[in-house]
Each structure stands twice: as C-alpha cells, then as structure tokens.
Amino acid sequence: MDAPYLDTDADQLCFSLDLDERPALAEHETTVGGLDVRLRLLGASHQVFAGPVRETVACLLGSVKGLPGAYTRQLPGWTYDFTADTRRLAPADFSELVAGIRRQVAASPDSLCGIFPGSPEALTAVVVEAAAGAPGGGLVWRTWHTYPQHGQIVSTHTRLEAR
C-alpha cells in the first residue's frame, strides 16, 4: 500500500463498535452467509461492517488505548463476540507466522490484506467466512496487525451469530 503505517505499535490500538466510516486505503465488499460485509483497511488498521456491526480496531486519537482480551455484546437478534491477543515473537517465528497469514488471505476470496511501506511483513489483513455450526446463521472474521519493528502480531477473532 502506498500509505504511511499510522499505528506503529500494538499498544496504540483501540476498539470500538460505535464509529462511522473512517477514510479507507482499501475496501472489499462481499456477501457471506447471506450478510453483506465490508472489509476496510485504514492507515491506522481496520473496520468490518457486517449486519448490525461496525467494528473498528485502529489507532484513534483521544480514545482509550488497548484492546479487550474478550468482549461480548447482545444486539437485536445477534450475539457479537470479540477476542484479541498480542504476541511478541522472535524474528524467525514472526516471519513464519506472517507468511502463514499471507497464505490464509491468498486462499480466501473473502479477504483483504494491505502491506505497508518499510517492510513486506508490515501488514493488516482480514478474512471473513460463514460461521460453522451457527443455527441461525452468522459470520466469523479474523484480523491480523503486524509490527515487524517490535516483532508483534495482534490477532483478533470475531463471531457474529444470529439468535
């Protein structure tokens, strides 16, 4: 991506379900499990709009820094579950994991990945799929935010399930 990498450390990321669209560097619209989904990459990370959800994980000025380890919200007709994990890895392990993320994204038509200037391992990626075993339907998406300068990978997992 021909844009600066605005979130330069995992500790700068914030979480919100209440924000409107932010300026996007790339966007992919798709339909998965009968729901319209918009995957959006920001200079400061990502947004996913699906059904009643507007998930933002990004560096947001004036917001409380840090991601919840786990968060659940009941929405009309839906249950939203979010988890986040930050790992610091040795250089070889970091490179191996980033290569695996890139393979996952390449194998999924319902994905979006941006590689930022400065390192081929500086990326933000999102993959969405239908939720297996959700009786009323739903989605699952995973995201990754990598910080090669610190050997950090932030991964999130979200499940949106109809009730």
MIDOSE-1310 file (N, C-alpha, C; in nm, 2 decimals, decimal comma, always signed):
residues 163
mdap	+0,08/-0,12/+0,00/+0,00/+0,00/+0,00/+0,09/+0,12/+0,00; +0,05/+0,22/-0,08/+0,13/+0,34/-0,09/+0,07/+0,44/+0,02; +0,10/+0,41/+0,14/+0,05/+0,50/+0,25/+0,13/+0,47/+0,37; +0,14/+0,57/+0,46/+0,22/+0,55/+0,58/+0,14/+0,46/+0,68
yldt	+0,22/+0,39/+0,75/+0,16/+0,29/+0,86/+0,14/+0,38/+0,98; +0,02/+0,41/+1,01/-0,01/+0,51/+1,12/-0,02/+0,45/+1,26; -0,04/+0,32/+1,27/-0,04/+0,25/+1,40/+0,09/+0,18/+1,41; +0,19/+0,22/+1,48/+0,32/+0,17/+1,48/+0,35/+0,08/+1,60
dadq	+0,26/+0,05/+1,68/+0,28/-0,03/+1,80/+0,14/-0,09/+1,84; +0,15/-0,21/+1,88/+0,02/-0,28/+1,92/-0,05/-0,21/+2,03; +0,03/-0,14/+2,12/-0,03/-0,07/+2,23/-0,11/+0,05/+2,20; -0,10/+0,10/+2,07/-0,17/+0,21/+2,02/-0,32/+0,18/+1,97
lcfs	-0,35/+0,05/+1,96/-0,47/+0,01/+1,90/-0,59/+0,03/+2,00; -0,70/+0,07/+1,95/-0,82/+0,09/+2,03/-0,93/+0,01/+1,96; -1,04/-0,01/+2,04/-1,16/-0,09/+1,99/-1,28/-0,01/+2,00; -1,37/-0,02/+1,90/-1,50/+0,05/+1,90/-1,60/-0,03/+1,82
ldld	-1,72/-0,02/+1,86/-1,84/-0,07/+1,78/-1,93/+0,04/+1,74; -1,89/+0,16/+1,77/-1,98/+0,28/+1,75/-1,93/+0,39/+1,65; -1,83/+0,36/+1,58/-1,77/+0,46/+1,49/-1,83/+0,45/+1,35; -1,84/+0,57/+1,28/-1,87/+0,57/+1,14/-1,75/+0,54/+1,06
erpa	-1,77/+0,54/+0,93/-1,66/+0,51/+0,84/-1,54/+0,61/+0,86; -1,42/+0,55/+0,86/-1,30/+0,63/+0,86/-1,25/+0,62/+0,72; -1,16/+0,72/+0,68/-1,11/+0,71/+0,54/-1,03/+0,58/+0,52; -1,07/+0,51/+0,41/-1,01/+0,38/+0,39/-0,90/+0,38/+0,28
laeh	-0,80/+0,30/+0,29/-0,70/+0,29/+0,19/-0,74/+0,18/+0,09; -0,82/+0,08/+0,14/-0,87/-0,03/+0,05/-1,00/-0,08/+0,12; -1,08/-0,13/+0,03/-1,21/-0,18/+0,07/-1,25/-0,30/-0,01; -1,31/-0,40/+0,05/-1,36/-0,52/-0,03/-1,51/-0,54/+0,02
ettv	-1,60/-0,54/-0,07/-1,74/-0,57/-0,04/-1,77/-0,71/-0,08; -1,84/-0,79/+0,00/-1,88/-0,92/-0,03/-2,01/-0,96/+0,04; -2,06/-1,08/+0,01/-2,17/-1,13/+0,08/-2,13/-1,27/+0,13; -2,14/-1,29/+0,26/-2,10/-1,42/+0,32/-2,22/-1,46/+0,41
ggld	-2,26/-1,58/+0,40/-2,37/-1,64/+0,48/-2,49/-1,55/+0,47; -2,52/-1,49/+0,36/-2,64/-1,41/+0,34/-2,63/-1,27/+0,39; -2,51/-1,23/+0,45/-2,50/-1,09/+0,50/-2,40/-1,02/+0,41; -2,43/-0,89/+0,39/-2,34/-0,80/+0,32/-2,23/-0,76/+0,42
vrlr	-2,11/-0,77/+0,37/-1,99/-0,74/+0,45/-1,90/-0,64/+0,38; -1,85/-0,54/+0,45/-1,75/-0,45/+0,40/-1,62/-0,46/+0,49; -1,52/-0,51/+0,42/-1,39/-0,51/+0,49/-1,31/-0,39/+0,45; -1,26/-0,31/+0,55/-1,19/-0,19/+0,52/-1,06/-0,18/+0,59
llga	-0,96/-0,14/+0,51/-0,82/-0,12/+0,57/-0,80/+0,03/+0,58; -0,76/+0,07/+0,70/-0,73/+0,21/+0,73/-0,58/+0,22/+0,74; -0,53/+0,34/+0,73/-0,39/+0,37/+0,76/-0,36/+0,33/+0,90; -0,46/+0,33/+0,99/-0,45/+0,31/+1,13/-0,51/+0,17/+1,17
shqv	-0,53/+0,08/+1,07/-0,58/-0,06/+1,09/-0,70/-0,10/+1,02; -0,81/-0,14/+1,09/-0,93/-0,19/+1,01/-1,06/-0,16/+1,06; -1,16/-0,17/+0,97/-1,30/-0,17/+1,01/-1,37/-0,29/+0,93; -1,47/-0,35/+1,00/-1,55/-0,45/+0,94/-1,69/-0,41/+0,97
fagp	-1,77/-0,39/+0,86/-1,91/-0,36/+0,87/-1,99/-0,49/+0,82; -2,07/-0,55/+0,92/-2,14/-0,67/+0,88/-2,27/-0,67/+0,96; -2,38/-0,68/+0,89/-2,51/-0,68/+0,97/-2,52/-0,56/+1,05; -2,55/-0,57/+1,18/-2,56/-0,46/+1,27/-2,43/-0,41/+1,33
vret	-2,32/-0,46/+1,29/-2,19/-0,44/+1,35/-2,10/-0,34/+1,27; -2,04/-0,25/+1,34/-1,94/-0,16/+1,28/-1,81/-0,17/+1,37; -1,74/-0,28/+1,35/-1,62/-0,30/+1,43/-1,50/-0,22/+1,38; -1,44/-0,14/+1,47/-1,31/-0,07/+1,44/-1,21/-0,11/+1,53
vacl	-1,09/-0,15/+1,48/-0,97/-0,17/+1,56/-0,87/-0,08/+1,49; -0,83/+0,02/+1,56/-0,74/+0,12/+1,50/-0,68/+0,21/+1,60; -0,58/+0,29/+1,56/-0,52/+0,39/+1,64/-0,61/+0,51/+1,63; -0,68/+0,55/+1,74/-0,78/+0,65/+1,73/-0,74/+0,76/+1,84
lgsv	-0,71/+0,88/+1,79/-0,67/+0,99/+1,88/-0,78/+1,01/+1,98; -0,74/+1,03/+2,10/-0,84/+1,06/+2,20/-0,92/+0,95/+2,26; -0,89/+0,82/+2,21/-0,96/+0,71/+2,26/-0,87/+0,63/+2,36; -0,93/+0,55/+2,44/-0,86/+0,47/+2,54/-0,78/+0,36/+2,46
kglp	-0,65/+0,36/+2,49/-0,56/+0,26/+2,42/-0,58/+0,12/+2,48; -0,56/+0,02/+2,39/-0,57/-0,11/+2,43/-0,69/-0,18/+2,38; -0,68/-0,31/+2,36/-0,79/-0,39/+2,31/-0,84/-0,48/+2,42; -0,97/-0,51/+2,43/-1,01/-0,61/+2,53/-0,97/-0,75/+2,49
gayt	-0,93/-0,83/+2,59/-0,90/-0,96/+2,57/-1,02/-1,04/+2,51; -1,14/-1,00/+2,57/-1,26/-1,06/+2,53/-1,38/-0,96/+2,55; -1,47/-0,96/+2,46/-1,58/-0,86/+2,47/-1,71/-0,93/+2,40; -1,82/-0,92/+2,47/-1,95/-0,97/+2,41/-2,05/-0,86/+2,42
rqlp	-2,13/-0,85/+2,32/-2,24/-0,75/+2,32/-2,36/-0,82/+2,26; -2,48/-0,81/+2,32/-2,60/-0,85/+2,26/-2,66/-0,74/+2,18; -2,69/-0,77/+2,06/-2,75/-0,68/+1,96/-2,89/-0,73/+1,93; -2,98/-0,65/+1,88/-3,11/-0,70/+1,84/-3,10/-0,82/+1,74
gwty	-3,13/-0,94/+1,79/-3,13/-1,06/+1,70/-2,99/-1,12/+1,68; -2,89/-1,06/+1,75/-2,75/-1,11/+1,73/-2,67/-1,12/+1,86; -2,57/-1,20/+1,86/-2,47/-1,20/+1,96/-2,33/-1,18/+1,90; -2,26/-1,08/+1,95/-2,13/-1,04/+1,90/-2,02/-1,08/+2,00
dfta	-1,93/-1,16/+1,96/-1,81/-1,20/+2,05/-1,68/-1,16/+1,98; -1,60/-1,09/+2,06/-1,47/-1,04/+2,01/-1,36/-1,09/+2,10; -1,25/-1,13/+2,05/-1,13/-1,16/+2,13/-1,01/-1,10/+2,06; -0,91/-1,06/+2,14/-0,78/-1,01/+2,08/-0,67/-1,07/+2,16
dtrr	-0,56/-1,09/+2,09/-0,44/-1,14/+2,15/-0,32/-1,07/+2,09; -0,22/-1,03/+2,17/-0,10/-0,97/+2,12/+0,02/-1,06/+2,15; +0,10/-1,10/+2,06/+0,22/-1,18/+2,08/+0,34/-1,11/+2,03; +0,45/-1,13/+2,11/+0,58/-1,08/+2,07/+0,66/-1,20/+2,04
lapa	+0,72/-1,20/+1,91/+0,79/-1,32/+1,86/+0,93/-1,30/+1,83; +1,01/-1,40/+1,83/+1,15/-1,39/+1,78/+1,14/-1,37/+1,63; +1,24/-1,31/+1,56/+1,24/-1,28/+1,42/+1,20/-1,39/+1,33; +1,26/-1,51/+1,35/+1,22/-1,62/+1,26/+1,08/-1,67/+1,28
dfse	+1,03/-1,67/+1,40/+0,89/-1,71/+1,43/+0,80/-1,61/+1,37; +0,83/-1,48/+1,39/+0,75/-1,37/+1,33/+0,73/-1,39/+1,18; +0,84/-1,40/+1,11/+0,84/-1,42/+0,97/+0,76/-1,54/+0,92; +0,77/-1,65/+1,00/+0,70/-1,77/+0,96/+0,55/-1,75/+0,98
lvag	+0,51/-1,68/+1,09/+0,37/-1,66/+1,12/+0,31/-1,56/+1,01; +0,38/-1,45/+0,98/+0,34/-1,36/+0,88/+0,32/-1,43/+0,74; +0,41/-1,52/+0,71/+0,40/-1,59/+0,58/+0,27/-1,68/+0,58; +0,24/-1,74/+0,70/+0,11/-1,82/+0,71/-0,01/-1,73/+0,70
irrq	-0,01/-1,61/+0,76/-0,12/-1,52/+0,74/-0,14/-1,49/+0,60; -0,03/-1,46/+0,53/-0,04/-1,42/+0,38/-0,10/-1,54/+0,30; -0,07/-1,66/+0,34/-0,12/-1,78/+0,27/-0,27/-1,79/+0,29; -0,31/-1,77/+0,42/-0,46/-1,77/+0,45/-0,54/-1,67/+0,38
vaas	-0,48/-1,55/+0,37/-0,55/-1,44/+0,30/-0,56/-1,48/+0,15; -0,45/-1,53/+0,09/-0,45/-1,56/-0,05/-0,55/-1,67/-0,09; -0,57/-1,76/+0,01/-0,66/-1,87/-0,01/-0,81/-1,84/+0,00; -0,84/-1,72/+0,05/-0,98/-1,68/+0,08/-1,03/-1,57/-0,02
pdsl	-1,13/-1,59/-0,09/-1,18/-1,48/-0,17/-1,25/-1,37/-0,09; -1,29/-1,40/+0,03/-1,35/-1,30/+0,12/-1,25/-1,25/+0,22; -1,15/-1,18/+0,17/-1,04/-1,13/+0,25/-0,99/-1,00/+0,19; -0,91/-0,93/+0,27/-0,84/-0,81/+0,23/-0,71/-0,80/+0,31
cgif	-0,60/-0,77/+0,24/-0,47/-0,75/+0,30/-0,40/-0,63/+0,24; -0,34/-0,56/+0,33/-0,26/-0,44/+0,29/-0,12/-0,46/+0,35; -0,02/-0,44/+0,26/+0,12/-0,44/+0,31/+0,17/-0,30/+0,30; +0,23/-0,25/+0,41/+0,27/-0,11/+0,42/+0,41/-0,09/+0,39
pgsp	+0,45/+0,03/+0,35/+0,59/+0,06/+0,31/+0,68/+0,03/+0,43; +0,81/+0,00/+0,40/+0,91/-0,02/+0,50/+0,94/-0,16/+0,53; +0,84/-0,25/+0,51/+0,87/-0,40/+0,54/+0,76/-0,48/+0,47; +0,80/-0,59/+0,40/+0,69/-0,67/+0,35/+0,62/-0,75/+0,45
ealt	+0,66/-0,74/+0,58/+0,59/-0,80/+0,69/+0,51/-0,71/+0,77; +0,50/-0,58/+0,73/+0,41/-0,49/+0,79/+0,27/-0,49/+0,72; +0,18/-0,56/+0,78/+0,05/-0,58/+0,72/-0,07/-0,57/+0,81; -0,18/-0,54/+0,75/-0,31/-0,56/+0,82/-0,39/-0,65/+0,72
avvv	-0,45/-0,75/+0,78/-0,53/-0,85/+0,70/-0,66/-0,88/+0,77; -0,76/-0,91/+0,69/-0,89/-0,95/+0,74/-0,94/-1,07/+0,65; -1,00/-1,17/+0,71/-1,06/-1,29/+0,64/-1,19/-1,31/+0,71; -1,30/-1,32/+0,63/-1,43/-1,35/+0,68/-1,49/-1,47/+0,62
eaaa	-1,57/-1,55/+0,70/-1,63/-1,67/+0,65/-1,77/-1,69/+0,72; -1,85/-1,78/+0,67/-1,97/-1,81/+0,73/-1,94/-1,89/+0,86; -2,02/-1,86/+0,97/-1,99/-1,93/+1,10/-2,04/-2,07/+1,09; -1,95/-2,17/+1,11/-1,99/-2,31/+1,11/-2,07/-2,33/+1,24
gapg	-2,17/-2,41/+1,23/-2,25/-2,45/+1,34/-2,34/-2,35/+1,40; -2,35/-2,23/+1,34/-2,44/-2,13/+1,39/-2,58/-2,16/+1,34; -2,68/-2,20/+1,42/-2,81/-2,25/+1,37/-2,88/-2,14/+1,30; -2,88/-2,02/+1,34/-2,95/-1,91/+1,28/-2,86/-1,83/+1,17
gglv	-2,74/-1,88/+1,15/-2,65/-1,81/+1,06/-2,56/-1,71/+1,13; -2,46/-1,67/+1,06/-2,37/-1,58/+1,12/-2,23/-1,58/+1,05; -2,14/-1,50/+1,10/-2,01/-1,49/+1,04/-1,90/-1,50/+1,15; -1,78/-1,53/+1,10/-1,66/-1,53/+1,18/-1,56/-1,45/+1,09
wrtw	-1,49/-1,36/+1,16/-1,38/-1,30/+1,09/-1,26/-1,29/+1,18; -1,14/-1,30/+1,11/-1,01/-1,29/+1,18/-0,94/-1,17/+1,12; -0,86/-1,10/+1,21/-0,78/-1,00/+1,16/-0,64/-1,01/+1,22; -0,54/-0,96/+1,15/-0,40/-0,96/+1,20/-0,34/-0,82/+1,17
htyp	-0,27/-0,77/+1,26/-0,20/-0,64/+1,26/-0,06/-0,68/+1,30; +0,04/-0,65/+1,21/+0,18/-0,69/+1,24/+0,27/-0,57/+1,25; +0,36/-0,59/+1,34/+0,46/-0,48/+1,37/+0,60/-0,54/+1,37; +0,66/-0,55/+1,25/+0,79/-0,61/+1,24/+0,90/-0,54/+1,32
qhgq	+0,89/-0,41/+1,34/+0,99/-0,34/+1,42/+0,99/-0,38/+1,56; +0,88/-0,44/+1,61/+0,87/-0,49/+1,75/+0,85/-0,64/+1,76; +0,84/-0,71/+1,65/+0,81/-0,85/+1,65/+0,67/-0,88/+1,70; +0,58/-0,79/+1,69/+0,44/-0,81/+1,75/+0,34/-0,84/+1,64
ivst	+0,25/-0,93/+1,68/+0,14/-0,96/+1,60/+0,01/-0,96/+1,68; -0,08/-0,87/+1,64/-0,21/-0,87/+1,71/-0,31/-0,94/+1,63; -0,37/-1,04/+1,68/-0,47/-1,12/+1,61/-0,61/-1,10/+1,68; -0,71/-1,08/+1,61/-0,85/-1,07/+1,66/-0,93/-1,18/+1,60
htrl	-1,03/-1,22/+1,67/-1,13/-1,32/+1,63/-1,27/-1,27/+1,67; -1,36/-1,26/+1,57/-1,49/-1,21/+1,60/-1,59/-1,31/+1,54; -1,70/-1,33/+1,62/-1,81/-1,42/+1,58/-1,94/-1,34/+1,60; -2,01/-1,33/+1,49/-2,14/-1,26/+1,49/-2,24/-1,37/+1,46
ear	-2,33/-1,40/+1,56/-2,42/-1,51/+1,54/-2,56/-1,47/+1,56; -2,65/-1,51/+1,47/-2,80/-1,48/+1,49/-2,85/-1,56/+1,61; -2,94/-1,49/+1,68/-3,01/-1,56/+1,79/-3,15/-1,59/+1,76
